[in-house]
């Protein structure tokens, strides 16, 4: 089955499913207690300087910030899920892929707020 803009009902259902899955996975990564220790250790590893201080700029600082941000992680989780759907089922073009990615990111962001 290939998802297409020409079949809006199926496309909307797909977007809703990806949005809900993205919300749950994002919540698991950024907020759930089960990942508190690994998340905290990774944030410290990314943000801490060798002398014990903390980075305020740079890629590692941004990645450390991202691990606590629902919107930041949600964009990338939605992208990964959209890519998985594209490889599993297929979409009829790059525009449909971008619509699926951005719409599911929007749904995830709305659920997170």
PEGI-V192403 format. One record per backbone hydrogen bond with DSSP energy under -0.5 kcal/mol. CO is the residue of the C=O (numbers start at 1). NH is the residue of the N-H. If there is no record, write none. Layout:
# PEGI-V192403
co/nh
CO/NH
CO/NH
This chain:
# PEGI-V192403
co/nh
3/92
4/7
7/11
8/12
9/13
10/14
11/15
12/16
13/17
14/18
15/19
16/20
17/21
18/22
19/23
20/24
21/25
22/26
23/27
24/28
25/29
26/30
27/31
27/32
32/35
33/36
35/39
36/40
37/41
38/42
39/43
40/44
41/45
42/46
43/47
44/48
47/55
49/52
53/49
58/62
59/63
60/64
61/65
62/66
63/67
65/68
66/69
68/70
69/73
70/74
71/75
72/76
73/77
74/78
75/79
76/80
77/81
78/82
79/83
80/84
81/85
82/86
83/87
84/88
85/89
85/90
90/3
93/97
94/98
95/99
96/100
97/101
98/102
99/103
100/104
101/105
102/106
103/107
104/108
105/109
106/110
107/111
108/112
109/113
